[in-house]
Amino acid sequence: MSAPSVANPTCGLCGAPARRPFRAPQPEIAPDLDMRPGEPARSTLPDWIQTCRSCGAAAPDLSALTPAARGVVDSPAYAALTTSALEETLPFRRWALICERSGDTAHQAEALLQAAWAADDAAAMTEAARLRAEVAALWAGANDVETGLRRLDVLRRAGAFEEADAWADHMAAVTQEETAAAIIRFQKSRIAHRDIGRHLISAPMPPPAHAPHVSHGKRATTGFWSRLLGRS
Ligand SMILES: [Zn+2]
């Protein structure tokens, strides 16, 4: 990494000026069950992916793109997104395609889920459900608890209730962790009600009166999720 490129980032494909990667503000509200962050980070979603005005490449950090992405950006499939994709989802779907062609399934799934959030914000429910179905397919082999629980939410919000219910049973069988179990029970209840709405990860938790150490929503919820994932 040379200092000049940090000071004046440029597109890794065409060399045009790029901006620095966007840094979202720290969330102050709990995330959704699919880990979409709470406000004020939540509403900065349109800033997360930059699109190069010169070559049309899209990425969180244009300067990190390598020439290997050139073939994708110049491909008919990439061009076709311009007309086929909902405008609000276009940057995310372009980045997802670049990730897909480089075999980066993890970032592809995150990009498509972000596209689904953009579709949510545009009230494009059919598109949001279709994007979530793609994410669920990419996460079909998830064997970590976090991704598994997020996939459960993605399936439910895609309206794939039977598959979601079966995945909930699978998750219940692979983790006995108390908080994960609470989330799974909550999701099964929502699935039974044919609910495709968004819910905060704090929703499945017992009220503070039953958990005295959990006193303030946002901090406690973040801590809860960290504990669940073994990060604290
Ligand atoms: Zn460029």
Boltz pocket constraint, residues with backbone or C-beta under 6 A from the ligand:
constraints:
  - pocket:
      binder: B
      contacts: [[A, 11], [A, 12], [A, 13], [A, 14], [A, 15], [A, 16], [A, 52], [A, 53], [A, 54], [A, 55], [A, 56], [A, 57]]
      max_distance: 6.0
